[in-house]
Each structure stands twice: as structure tokens, then as C-alpha cells.
Amino acid sequence: MKKLLIVDDDLAFSFQLEQLFKDSYDIDKSVDGMGALGKINDQLYDCIILDIDILGGVDGYEVLKGIKGQSKTKRIPVIVLTNAGYEKKDSFMKMGADEYFVKGETSMEDLESVVAKWINSPVRTSEED
């Protein structure tokens, strides 16, 4: 089963995402940036949903930088899903985010469709670079 990592410190929203995807994917979750980076270093995910403003000293920007900065993880699709608004979209897309959505303006159906698109695309590893 394909693996999806949800990185969000809003426990209710994270649970809602887990319920949306649990029948289709193996779900893992993290509420903070350090925990997310640890999980990403321990196993390879097929897709990551990443919030920008998360708990701890490592925010979503640093998590994205960590993912895209490693040869073994840089090809994992990252979908930024945040309440931060669209003013940060350009910087996150330039950092390597594959999609950027604002939580209150994105339907669960649209999110489900986008995750399916990315999670079913081939993930290239460092051996293929």
C-alpha cells in the first residue's frame, strides 16, 4: 500500500485528513517539524501533505528544505496545505513544493484528487538520478 505522511499540528484537521485517506493509503502523521524529518529519514513516503506553521522549532519551510535537499527524498511529492494564505505560495513552489493549497479554500474532494495524482506518479530515488 502507498504511504502518505501528514504533517500538521491541528489534531482535528489531521484526523479529518486521516479519515479521508485511510482506506486508500498507509497513513503516518507528525505534529512537528523535527518529528516529520525523523520519519522522512526513517522511511520513504509516496507523498507528503505539509502544513507551514507547525509546532516546534522546525517549520514547514525547513521540513520542505530537508526533503528537497536530500537525494533519497527530493523526488517525493510534497503538497503544502496551510492557513497561511497565498502570499507564501511562490517561495514554497520555488523550494520544490509540488502543490500549494489554502485549507479553507480547498475542498476535500479536490485534495483527494490531487493526492491521488501525485501518490500514483512514479517516485524516483537517488539511484535513478
N, CA, C and O atoms as CSV, one atom per row, in Angstrom:
chain,resi,resn,atom,element,x,y,z
A,1,MET,N,N,0.843,-1.180,0.000
A,1,MET,CA,C,0.000,0.000,0.000
A,1,MET,C,C,0.890,1.247,0.000
A,1,MET,O,O,1.912,1.280,0.686
A,2,LYS,N,N,0.510,2.250,-0.755
A,2,LYS,CA,C,1.264,3.504,-0.831
A,2,LYS,C,C,1.246,4.205,0.518
A,2,LYS,O,O,0.277,4.107,1.271
A,3,LYS,N,N,2.343,4.923,0.816
A,3,LYS,CA,C,2.491,5.581,2.119
A,3,LYS,C,C,2.335,7.092,1.989
A,3,LYS,O,O,2.939,7.726,1.124
A,4,LEU,N,N,1.506,7.651,2.872
A,4,LEU,CA,C,1.236,9.079,2.908
A,4,LEU,C,C,1.594,9.608,4.287
A,4,LEU,O,O,1.174,9.048,5.300
A,5,LEU,N,N,2.373,10.691,4.327
A,5,LEU,CA,C,2.710,11.352,5.591
A,5,LEU,C,C,1.946,12.662,5.667
A,5,LEU,O,O,1.995,13.478,4.746
A,6,ILE,N,N,1.234,12.857,6.780
A,6,ILE,CA,C,0.507,14.094,7.047
A,6,ILE,C,C,1.249,14.835,8.152
A,6,ILE,O,O,1.408,14.320,9.258
A,7,VAL,N,N,1.705,16.056,7.842
A,7,VAL,CA,C,2.434,16.867,8.819
A,7,VAL,C,C,1.577,18.091,9.127
A,7,VAL,O,O,1.516,19.038,8.342
A,8,ASP,N,N,0.918,18.054,10.281
A,8,ASP,CA,C,0.012,19.137,10.663
A,8,ASP,C,C,-0.189,19.088,12.169
A,8,ASP,O,O,-0.423,18.017,12.729
A,9,ASP,N,N,-0.098,20.239,12.831
A,9,ASP,CA,C,-0.270,20.266,14.284
A,9,ASP,C,C,-1.712,20.515,14.717
A,9,ASP,O,O,-2.002,20.513,15.913
A,10,ASP,N,N,-2.606,20.726,13.780
A,10,ASP,CA,C,-4.029,20.838,14.076
A,10,ASP,C,C,-4.574,19.412,14.134
A,10,ASP,O,O,-4.836,18.795,13.101
A,11,LEU,N,N,-4.743,18.892,15.361
A,11,LEU,CA,C,-5.098,17.486,15.523
A,11,LEU,C,C,-6.449,17.141,14.909
A,11,LEU,O,O,-6.610,16.056,14.351
A,12,ALA,N,N,-7.413,18.038,14.999
A,12,ALA,CA,C,-8.730,17.772,14.410
A,12,ALA,C,C,-8.635,17.705,12.888
A,12,ALA,O,O,-9.225,16.822,12.266
A,13,PHE,N,N,-7.901,18.628,12.295
A,13,PHE,CA,C,-7.749,18.622,10.840
A,13,PHE,C,C,-6.933,17.419,10.376
A,13,PHE,O,O,-7.255,16.794,9.366
A,14,SER,N,N,-5.883,17.103,11.117
A,14,SER,CA,C,-5.064,15.940,10.798
A,14,SER,C,C,-5.901,14.662,10.845
A,14,SER,O,O,-5.751,13.786,9.994
A,15,PHE,N,N,-6.777,14.558,11.838
A,15,PHE,CA,C,-7.670,13.405,11.944
A,15,PHE,C,C,-8.628,13.354,10.756
A,15,PHE,O,O,-8.901,12.282,10.216
A,16,GLN,N,N,-9.131,14.511,10.358
A,16,GLN,CA,C,-10.026,14.581,9.198
A,16,GLN,C,C,-9.310,14.083,7.939
A,16,GLN,O,O,-9.887,13.339,7.146
A,17,LEU,N,N,-8.060,14.493,7.761
A,17,LEU,CA,C,-7.281,14.010,6.612
A,17,LEU,C,C,-7.041,12.507,6.699
A,17,LEU,O,O,-7.130,11.793,5.700
A,18,GLU,N,N,-6.737,12.041,7.898
A,18,GLU,CA,C,-6.512,10.607,8.083
A,18,GLU,C,C,-7.766,9.813,7.700
A,18,GLU,O,O,-7.672,8.781,7.037
A,19,GLN,N,N,-8.925,10.292,8.115
A,19,GLN,CA,C,-10.177,9.608,7.776
A,19,GLN,C,C,-10.427,9.614,6.269
A,19,GLN,O,O,-10.935,8.640,5.713
A,20,LEU,N,N,-10.070,10.708,5.620
A,20,LEU,CA,C,-10.251,10.816,4.177
A,20,LEU,C,C,-9.408,9.807,3.409
A,20,LEU,O,O,-9.860,9.249,2.409
A,21,PHE,N,N,-8.186,9.573,3.873
A,21,PHE,CA,C,-7.223,8.774,3.109
A,21,PHE,C,C,-6.970,7.365,3.638
A,21,PHE,O,O,-6.303,6.580,2.965
A,22,LYS,N,N,-7.476,7.019,4.813
A,22,LYS,CA,C,-7.085,5.768,5.474
A,22,LYS,C,C,-7.437,4.499,4.700
A,22,LYS,O,O,-6.760,3.481,4.845
A,23,ASP,N,N,-8.473,4.547,3.892
A,23,ASP,CA,C,-8.843,3.348,3.142
A,23,ASP,C,C,-8.000,3.140,1.885
A,23,ASP,O,O,-7.973,2.047,1.318
A,24,SER,N,N,-7.318,4.193,1.459
A,24,SER,CA,C,-6.540,4.122,0.224
A,24,SER,C,C,-5.033,4.033,0.440
A,24,SER,O,O,-4.310,3.502,-0.402
A,25,TYR,N,N,-4.561,4.556,1.573
A,25,TYR,CA,C,-3.114,4.654,1.790
A,25,TYR,C,C,-2.748,4.274,3.221
A,25,TYR,O,O,-3.577,4.329,4.131
A,26,ASP,N,N,-1.502,3.894,3.394
A,26,ASP,CA,C,-0.931,3.677,4.720
A,26,ASP,C,C,-0.563,5.064,5.253
A,26,ASP,O,O,0.313,5.726,4.696
A,27,ILE,N,N,-1.221,5.508,6.322
A,27,ILE,CA,C,-1.078,6.872,6.828
A,27,ILE,C,C,-0.110,6.918,7.995
A,27,ILE,O,O,-0.144,6.071,8.888
A,28,ASP,N,N,0.755,7.923,7.971
A,28,ASP,CA,C,1.618,8.247,9.096
A,28,ASP,C,C,1.431,9.735,9.346
A,28,ASP,O,O,1.170,10.494,8.412
A,29,LYS,N,N,1.561,10.162,10.605
A,29,LYS,CA,C,1.337,11.568,10.924
A,29,LYS,C,C,2.435,12.101,11.834
A,29,LYS,O,O,3.071,11.362,12.584
A,30,SER,N,N,2.632,13.416,11.739
A,30,SER,CA,C,3.541,14.112,12.639
A,30,SER,C,C,2.952,15.480,12.938
A,30,SER,O,O,2.350,16.107,12.066
A,31,VAL,N,N,3.125,15.948,14.187
A,31,VAL,CA,C,2.603,17.261,14.572
A,31,VAL,C,C,3.680,18.337,14.578
A,31,VAL,O,O,3.380,19.517,14.763
A,32,ASP,N,N,4.931,17.935,14.375
A,32,ASP,CA,C,6.007,18.928,14.399
A,32,ASP,C,C,7.072,18.631,13.354
A,32,ASP,O,O,7.157,17.521,12.830
A,33,GLY,N,N,7.873,19.629,13.066
A,33,GLY,CA,C,8.875,19.520,12.017
A,33,GLY,C,C,9.977,18.517,12.297
A,33,GLY,O,O,10.374,17.770,11.404
A,34,MET,N,N,10.475,18.491,13.524
A,34,MET,CA,C,11.540,17.535,13.855
A,34,MET,C,C,11.040,16.098,13.724
A,34,MET,O,O,11.740,15.236,13.192
A,35,GLY,N,N,9.839,15.849,14.206
A,35,GLY,CA,C,9.258,14.516,14.087
A,35,GLY,C,C,9.065,14.120,12.636
A,35,GLY,O,O,9.309,12.976,12.253
A,36,ALA,N,N,8.619,15.086,11.826
A,36,ALA,CA,C,8.426,14.822,10.398
A,36,ALA,C,C,9.742,14.468,9.725
A,36,ALA,O,O,9.814,13.499,8.969
A,37,LEU,N,N,10.774,15.239,9.993
A,37,LEU,CA,C,12.082,14.960,9.382
A,37,LEU,C,C,12.613,13.601,9.829
A,37,LEU,O,O,13.224,12.884,9.036
A,38,GLY,N,N,12.385,13.244,11.086
A,38,GLY,CA,C,12.798,11.925,11.573
A,38,GLY,C,C,12.087,10.807,10.828
A,38,GLY,O,O,12.713,9.827,10.425
A,39,LYS,N,N,10.787,10.953,10.645
A,39,LYS,CA,C,10.019,9.939,9.917
A,39,LYS,C,C,10.483,9.838,8.471
A,39,LYS,O,O,10.608,8.741,7.927
A,40,ILE,N,N,10.735,10.981,7.856
A,40,ILE,CA,C,11.157,11.007,6.453
A,40,ILE,C,C,12.532,10.364,6.291
A,40,ILE,O,O,12.805,9.739,5.266
A,41,ASN,N,N,13.388,10.508,7.282
A,41,ASN,CA,C,14.702,9.876,7.219
A,41,ASN,C,C,14.624,8.381,7.467
A,41,ASN,O,O,15.474,7.629,6.991
A,42,ASP,N,N,13.590,7.932,8.222
A,42,ASP,CA,C,13.450,6.514,8.549
A,42,ASP,C,C,12.803,5.689,7.450
A,42,ASP,O,O,13.100,4.502,7.314
A,43,GLN,N,N,11.925,6.298,6.665
A,43,GLN,CA,C,11.245,5.534,5.622
A,43,GLN,C,C,10.878,6.434,4.455
A,43,GLN,O,O,10.798,7.655,4.585
A,44,LEU,N,N,10.660,5.804,3.321
A,44,LEU,CA,C,10.329,6.539,2.110
A,44,LEU,C,C,8.809,6.616,1.961
A,44,LEU,O,O,8.117,5.599,2.025
A,45,TYR,N,N,8.305,7.824,1.765
A,45,TYR,CA,C,6.874,8.048,1.559
A,45,TYR,C,C,6.609,8.268,0.081
A,45,TYR,O,O,7.490,8.685,-0.671
A,46,ASP,N,N,5.381,7.982,-0.319
A,46,ASP,CA,C,4.971,8.196,-1.700
A,46,ASP,C,C,4.438,9.600,-1.915
A,46,ASP,O,O,4.382,10.078,-3.048
A,47,CYS,N,N,4.043,10.272,-0.826
A,47,CYS,CA,C,3.545,11.638,-0.886
A,47,CYS,C,C,3.514,12.207,0.528
A,47,CYS,O,O,3.348,11.469,1.499
A,48,ILE,N,N,3.674,13.531,0.636
A,48,ILE,CA,C,3.643,14.211,1.930
A,48,ILE,C,C,2.703,15.402,1.834
A,48,ILE,O,O,2.801,16.211,0.912
A,49,ILE,N,N,1.782,15.502,2.805
A,49,ILE,CA,C,0.957,16.696,2.958
A,49,ILE,C,C,1.575,17.496,4.098
A,49,ILE,O,O,1.708,16.994,5.214
A,50,LEU,N,N,1.950,18.738,3.818
A,50,LEU,CA,C,2.751,19.526,4.757
A,50,LEU,C,C,2.095,20.862,5.066
A,50,LEU,O,O,1.782,21.636,4.160
A,51,ASP,N,N,1.891,21.128,6.353
A,51,ASP,CA,C,1.445,22.440,6.803
A,51,ASP,C,C,2.687,23.313,6.992
A,51,ASP,O,O,3.775,22.801,7.257
A,52,ILE,N,N,2.525,24.613,6.858
A,52,ILE,CA,C,3.659,25.537,7.017
A,52,ILE,C,C,3.924,25.846,8.480
A,52,ILE,O,O,5.049,25.705,8.961
A,53,ASP,N,N,2.881,26.270,9.186
A,53,ASP,CA,C,3.025,26.664,10.587
A,53,ASP,C,C,2.738,25.466,11.473
A,53,ASP,O,O,1.585,25.156,11.774
A,54,ILE,N,N,3.826,24.788,11.890
A,54,ILE,CA,C,3.685,23.598,12.724
A,54,ILE,C,C,4.468,23.785,14.010
A,54,ILE,O,O,5.311,24.677,14.110
A,55,LEU,N,N,4.189,22.947,14.986
A,55,LEU,CA,C,4.806,23.042,16.304
A,55,LEU,C,C,6.315,22.816,16.256
A,55,LEU,O,O,6.852,22.254,15.302
A,56,GLY,N,N,6.969,23.267,17.300
A,56,GLY,CA,C,8.396,23.031,17.454
A,56,GLY,C,C,9.226,24.084,16.747
A,56,GLY,O,O,8.687,25.030,16.173
A,57,GLY,N,N,10.514,23.920,16.790
A,57,GLY,CA,C,11.434,24.891,16.219
A,57,GLY,C,C,11.657,24.755,14.733
A,57,GLY,O,O,12.333,25.589,14.132
A,58,VAL,N,N,11.106,23.725,14.130
A,58,VAL,CA,C,11.287,23.488,12.700
A,58,VAL,C,C,9.925,23.654,12.012
A,58,VAL,O,O,9.000,22.879,12.255
A,59,ASP,N,N,9.816,24.674,11.154
A,59,ASP,CA,C,8.541,24.916,10.476
A,59,ASP,C,C,8.477,24.173,9.144
A,59,ASP,O,O,9.402,23.450,8.775
A,60,GLY,N,N,7.373,24.362,8.432
A,60,GLY,CA,C,7.171,23.673,7.165
A,60,GLY,C,C,8.210,24.016,6.115
A,60,GLY,O,O,8.576,23.173,5.296
A,61,TYR,N,N,8.686,25.255,6.139
A,61,TYR,CA,C,9.731,25.666,5.202
A,61,TYR,C,C,10.983,24.814,5.410
A,61,TYR,O,O,11.576,24.333,4.445
A,62,GLU,N,N,11.382,24.628,6.664
A,62,GLU,CA,C,12.577,23.828,6.968
A,62,GLU,C,C,12.362,22.348,6.634
A,62,GLU,O,O,13.282,21.668,6.180
A,63,VAL,N,N,11.147,21.861,6.861
A,63,VAL,CA,C,10.849,20.472,6.507
A,63,VAL,C,C,10.954,20.289,4.994
A,63,VAL,O,O,11.568,19.334,4.519
A,64,LEU,N,N,10.354,21.208,4.246
A,64,LEU,CA,C,10.431,21.126,2.783
A,64,LEU,C,C,11.881,21.196,2.312
A,64,LEU,O,O,12.292,20.443,1.429
A,65,LYS,N,N,12.639,22.089,2.897
A,65,LYS,CA,C,14.066,22.210,2.556
A,65,LYS,C,C,14.800,20.900,2.850
A,65,LYS,O,O,15.652,20.471,2.072
A,66,GLY,N,N,14.464,20.269,3.979
A,66,GLY,CA,C,15.084,18.992,4.335
A,66,GLY,C,C,14.727,17.881,3.369
A,66,GLY,O,O,15.568,17.048,3.031
A,67,ILE,N,N,13.484,17.869,2.927
A,67,ILE,CA,C,13.036,16.840,1.980
A,67,ILE,C,C,13.712,17.031,0.627
A,67,ILE,O,O,14.275,16.091,0.067
A,68,LYS,N,N,13.653,18.233,0.118
A,68,LYS,CA,C,14.162,18.503,-1.226
A,68,LYS,C,C,15.688,18.597,-1.273
A,68,LYS,O,O,16.284,18.605,-2.350
A,69,GLY,N,N,16.310,18.667,-0.102
A,69,GLY,CA,C,17.764,18.762,-0.046
A,69,GLY,C,C,18.487,17.426,0.021
A,69,GLY,O,O,19.717,17.394,0.003
A,70,GLN,N,N,17.756,16.334,0.098
A,70,GLN,CA,C,18.375,15.008,0.182
A,70,GLN,C,C,18.094,14.222,-1.097
A,70,GLN,O,O,16.970,14.225,-1.600
A,71,SER,N,N,19.095,13.567,-1.605
A,71,SER,CA,C,18.917,12.832,-2.855
A,71,SER,C,C,17.876,11.723,-2.728
A,71,SER,O,O,17.161,11.445,-3.691
A,72,LYS,N,N,17.774,11.079,-1.557
A,72,LYS,CA,C,16.834,9.962,-1.420
A,72,LYS,C,C,15.389,10.423,-1.256
A,72,LYS,O,O,14.475,9.616,-1.426
A,73,THR,N,N,15.154,11.691,-0.930
A,73,THR,CA,C,13.784,12.159,-0.690
A,73,THR,C,C,13.352,13.307,-1.601
A,73,THR,O,O,12.180,13.685,-1.590
A,74,LYS,N,N,14.247,13.856,-2.370
A,74,LYS,CA,C,13.919,15.068,-3.128
A,74,LYS,C,C,12.826,14.880,-4.181
A,74,LYS,O,O,12.216,15.858,-4.612
A,75,ARG,N,N,12.574,13.659,-4.593
A,75,ARG,CA,C,11.543,13.404,-5.616
A,75,ARG,C,C,10.176,13.057,-5.013
A,75,ARG,O,O,9.221,12.824,-5.755
A,76,ILE,N,N,10.071,13.019,-3.686
A,76,ILE,CA,C,8.783,12.733,-3.064
A,76,ILE,C,C,7.865,13.938,-3.275
A,76,ILE,O,O,8.250,15.062,-2.952
A,77,PRO,N,N,6.667,13.730,-3.807
A,77,PRO,CA,C,5.746,14.849,-3.979
A,77,PRO,C,C,5.340,15.443,-2.634
A,77,PRO,O,O,4.979,14.718,-1.707
A,78,VAL,N,N,5.401,16.760,-2.542
A,78,VAL,CA,C,5.011,17.476,-1.325
A,78,VAL,C,C,3.867,18.424,-1.671
A,78,VAL,O,O,3.990,19.290,-2.537
A,79,ILE,N,N,2.759,18.234,-0.973
A,79,ILE,CA,C,1.594,19.086,-1.135
A,79,ILE,C,C,1.502,19.967,0.097
A,79,ILE,O,O,1.237,19.480,1.196
A,80,VAL,N,N,1.721,21.264,-0.083
A,80,VAL,CA,C,1.603,22.202,1.033
A,80,VAL,C,C,0.126,22.538,1.202
A,80,VAL,O,O,-0.544,22.952,0.256
A,81,LEU,N,N,-0.367,22.353,2.420
A,81,LEU,CA,C,-1.758,22.629,2.759
A,81,LEU,C,C,-1.743,23.459,4.037
A,81,LEU,O,O,-1.411,22.950,5.107
A,82,THR,N,N,-2.104,24.741,3.928
A,82,THR,CA,C,-1.868,25.676,5.014
A,82,THR,C,C,-2.972,26.708,5.166
A,82,THR,O,O,-3.788,26.894,4.263
A,83,ASN,N,N,-2.993,27.360,6.283
A,83,ASN,CA,C,-3.868,28.515,6.506
A,83,ASN,C,C,-3.121,29.815,6.246
A,83,ASN,O,O,-3.696,30.893,6.395
A,84,ALA,N,N,-1.867,29.735,5.864
A,84,ALA,CA,C,-1.014,30.918,5.723
A,84,ALA,C,C,-1.436,31.846,4.590
A,84,ALA,O,O,-0.996,32.995,4.549
A,85,GLY,N,N,-2.260,31.389,3.688
A,85,GLY,CA,C,-2.668,32.219,2.560
A,85,GLY,C,C,-1.742,32.020,1.373
A,85,GLY,O,O,-0.780,31.253,1.421
A,86,TYR,N,N,-2.066,32.735,0.311
A,86,TYR,CA,C,-1.326,32.551,-0.945
A,86,TYR,C,C,-0.051,33.383,-1.045
A,86,TYR,O,O,0.717,33.213,-1.991
A,87,GLU,N,N,0.188,34.276,-0.091
A,87,GLU,CA,C,1.378,35.127,-0.192
A,87,GLU,C,C,2.685,34.349,-0.094
A,87,GLU,O,O,3.726,34.844,-0.528
A,88,LYS,N,N,2.653,33.148,0.466
A,88,LYS,CA,C,3.868,32.335,0.591
A,88,LYS,C,C,3.993,31.296,-0.530
A,88,LYS,O,O,4.978,30.561,-0.593
A,89,LYS,N,N,3.005,31.241,-1.400
A,89,LYS,CA,C,2.979,30.192,-2.423
A,89,LYS,C,C,4.230,30.198,-3.296
A,89,LYS,O,O,4.847,29.149,-3.484
A,90,ASP,N,N,4.616,31.344,-3.828
A,90,ASP,CA,C,5.768,31.400,-4.736
A,90,ASP,C,C,7.040,30.871,-4.097
A,90,ASP,O,O,7.791,30.128,-4.729
A,91,SER,N,N,7.288,31.249,-2.848
A,91,SER,CA,C,8.528,30.799,-2.205
A,91,SER,C,C,8.511,29.284,-1.984
A,91,SER,O,O,9.544,28.630,-2.125
A,92,PHE,N,N,7.364,28.729,-1.642
A,92,PHE,CA,C,7.297,27.283,-1.435
A,92,PHE,C,C,7.386,26.517,-2.753
A,92,PHE,O,O,7.988,25.444,-2.806
A,93,MET,N,N,6.801,27.051,-3.801
A,93,MET,CA,C,6.904,26.390,-5.108
A,93,MET,C,C,8.348,26.431,-5.611
A,93,MET,O,O,8.827,25.464,-6.204
A,94,LYS,N,N,9.032,27.533,-5.380
A,94,LYS,CA,C,10.446,27.622,-5.777
A,94,LYS,C,C,11.322,26.671,-4.974
A,94,LYS,O,O,12.356,26.213,-5.459
A,95,MET,N,N,10.904,26.370,-3.734
A,95,MET,CA,C,11.654,25.440,-2.884
A,95,MET,C,C,11.431,23.989,-3.289
A,95,MET,O,O,12.155,23.098,-2.845
A,96,GLY,N,N,10.425,23.750,-4.137
A,96,GLY,CA,C,10.205,22.391,-4.606
A,96,GLY,C,C,8.857,21.789,-4.258
A,96,GLY,O,O,8.612,20.624,-4.571
A,97,ALA,N,N,7.965,22.555,-3.615
A,97,ALA,CA,C,6.618,22.025,-3.359
A,97,ALA,C,C,5.961,21.708,-4.701
A,97,ALA,O,O,6.140,22.433,-5.680
A,98,ASP,N,N,5.211,20.632,-4.730
A,98,ASP,CA,C,4.553,20.223,-5.965
A,98,ASP,C,C,3.177,20.851,-6.117
A,98,ASP,O,O,2.702,21.062,-7.233
A,99,GLU,N,N,2.539,21.148,-4.993
A,99,GLU,CA,C,1.230,21.800,-4.978
A,99,GLU,C,C,1.178,22.696,-3.746
A,99,GLU,O,O,1.906,22.484,-2.776
A,100,TYR,N,N,0.305,23.700,-3.798
A,100,TYR,CA,C,0.127,24.609,-2.666
A,100,TYR,C,C,-1.351,24.962,-2.566
A,100,TYR,O,O,-1.934,25.494,-3.511
A,101,PHE,N,N,-1.957,24.665,-1.414
A,101,PHE,CA,C,-3.369,24.935,-1.201
A,101,PHE,C,C,-3.592,25.634,0.130
A,101,PHE,O,O,-2.847,25.429,1.089
A,102,VAL,N,N,-4.628,26.461,0.174
A,102,VAL,CA,C,-5.059,27.097,1.414
A,102,VAL,C,C,-6.205,26.256,1.970
A,102,VAL,O,O,-7.165,25.955,1.259
A,103,LYS,N,N,-6.100,25.882,3.233
A,103,LYS,CA,C,-7.057,24.955,3.854
A,103,LYS,C,C,-8.512,25.376,3.665
A,103,LYS,O,O,-9.316,24.579,3.181
A,104,GLY,N,N,-8.859,26.568,4.021
A,104,GLY,CA,C,-10.253,26.993,3.974
A,104,GLY,C,C,-10.808,27.171,2.577
A,104,GLY,O,O,-12.014,27.352,2.407
A,105,GLU,N,N,-9.946,27.123,1.578
A,105,GLU,CA,C,-10.370,27.358,0.204
A,105,GLU,C,C,-10.232,26.127,-0.683
A,105,GLU,O,O,-10.358,26.216,-1.905
A,106,THR,N,N,-9.974,24.988,-0.068
A,106,THR,CA,C,-9.757,23.749,-0.821
A,106,THR,C,C,-10.725,22.688,-0.329
A,106,THR,O,O,-10.798,22.422,0.871
A,107,SER,N,N,-11.459,22.087,-1.233
A,107,SER,CA,C,-12.395,21.033,-0.841
A,107,SER,C,C,-11.632,19.728,-0.605
A,107,SER,O,O,-10.552,19.512,-1.154
A,108,MET,N,N,-12.207,18.886,0.207
A,108,MET,CA,C,-11.607,17.576,0.465
A,108,MET,C,C,-11.575,16.736,-0.814
A,108,MET,O,O,-10.656,15.942,-1.015
A,109,GLU,N,N,-12.573,16.910,-1.671
A,109,GLU,CA,C,-12.606,16.169,-2.936
A,109,GLU,C,C,-11.436,16.585,-3.833
A,109,GLU,O,O,-10.787,15.742,-4.450
A,110,ASP,N,N,-11.175,17.900,-3.897
A,110,ASP,CA,C,-10.044,18.375,-4.699
A,110,ASP,C,C,-8.726,17.866,-4.127
A,110,ASP,O,O,-7.841,17.447,-4.873
A,111,LEU,N,N,-8.599,17.903,-2.811
A,111,LEU,CA,C,-7.381,17.420,-2.168
A,111,LEU,C,C,-7.188,15.935,-2.425
A,111,LEU,O,O,-6.078,15.491,-2.714
A,112,GLU,N,N,-8.248,15.180,-2.322
A,112,GLU,CA,C,-8.187,13.738,-2.569
A,112,GLU,C,C,-7.725,13.448,-3.996
A,112,GLU,O,O,-6.922,12.544,-4.226
A,113,SER,N,N,-8.230,14.209,-4.935
A,113,SER,CA,C,-7.860,14.049,-6.334
A,113,SER,C,C,-6.386,14.388,-6.576
A,113,SER,O,O,-5.689,13.678,-7.302
A,114,VAL,N,N,-5.926,15.465,-5.971
A,114,VAL,CA,C,-4.527,15.889,-6.142
A,114,VAL,C,C,-3.575,14.889,-5.492
A,114,VAL,O,O,-2.541,14.556,-6.070
A,115,VAL,N,N,-3.908,14.415,-4.313
A,115,VAL,CA,C,-3.062,13.415,-3.660
A,115,VAL,C,C,-2.992,12.157,-4.515
A,115,VAL,O,O,-1.914,11.592,-4.697
A,116,ALA,N,N,-4.120,11.716,-5.038
A,116,ALA,CA,C,-4.130,10.517,-5.884
A,116,ALA,C,C,-3.244,10.707,-7.106
A,116,ALA,O,O,-2.521,9.794,-7.507
A,117,LYS,N,N,-3.304,11.899,-7.697
A,117,LYS,CA,C,-2.469,12.185,-8.874
A,117,LYS,C,C,-0.985,12.044,-8.527
A,117,LYS,O,O,-0.233,11.394,-9.253
A,118,TRP,N,N,-0.575,12.646,-7.434
A,118,TRP,CA,C,0.846,12.635,-7.082
A,118,TRP,C,C,1.306,11.311,-6.486
A,118,TRP,O,O,2.408,10.846,-6.774
A,119,ILE,N,N,0.464,10.707,-5.658
A,119,ILE,CA,C,0.895,9.484,-4.976
A,119,ILE,C,C,1.014,8.323,-5.959
A,119,ILE,O,O,1.756,7.373,-5.710
A,120,ASN,N,N,0.297,8.392,-7.061
A,120,ASN,CA,C,0.374,7.331,-8.063
A,120,ASN,C,C,1.371,7.628,-9.177
A,120,ASN,O,O,1.536,6.828,-10.098
A,121,SER,N,N,2.033,8.777,-9.090
A,121,SER,CA,C,3.097,9.061,-10.055
A,121,SER,C,C,4.365,8.371,-9.572
A,121,SER,O,O,4.544,8.189,-8.368
A,122,PRO,N,N,5.241,7.988,-10.482
A,122,PRO,CA,C,6.460,7.301,-10.061
A,122,PRO,C,C,7.346,8.207,-9.204
A,122,PRO,O,O,7.589,9.362,-9.553
A,123,VAL,N,N,7.822,7.673,-8.090
A,123,VAL,CA,C,8.747,8.400,-7.221
A,123,VAL,C,C,10.149,7.923,-7.567
A,123,VAL,O,O,10.471,6.742,-7.437
A,124,ARG,N,N,10.967,8.851,-8.006
A,124,ARG,CA,C,12.337,8.495,-8.378
A,124,ARG,C,C,13.226,8.602,-7.154
A,124,ARG,O,O,13.103,9.528,-6.352
A,125,THR,N,N,14.124,7.637,-7.026
A,125,THR,CA,C,15.076,7.652,-5.926
A,125,THR,C,C,16.425,8.098,-6.437
A,125,THR,O,O,16.603,8.303,-7.638
A,126,SER,N,N,17.372,8.249,-5.541
A,126,SER,CA,C,18.695,8.753,-5.908
A,126,SER,C,C,19.398,7.850,-6.914
A,126,SER,O,O,20.224,8.319,-7.697
A,127,GLU,N,N,19.073,6.546,-6.900
A,127,GLU,CA,C,19.727,5.643,-7.835
A,127,GLU,C,C,19.346,5.968,-9.287
A,127,GLU,O,O,20.072,5.618,-10.217
A,128,GLU,N,N,18.216,6.633,-9.469
A,128,GLU,CA,C,17.764,6.943,-10.824
A,128,GLU,C,C,18.233,8.298,-11.300
A,128,GLU,O,O,18.056,8.625,-12.473
A,129,ASP,N,N,18.821,9.088,-10.439
A,129,ASP,CA,C,19.292,10.434,-10.818
A,129,ASP,C,C,20.609,10.362,-11.566
A,129,ASP,O,O,21.152,11.394,-11.960
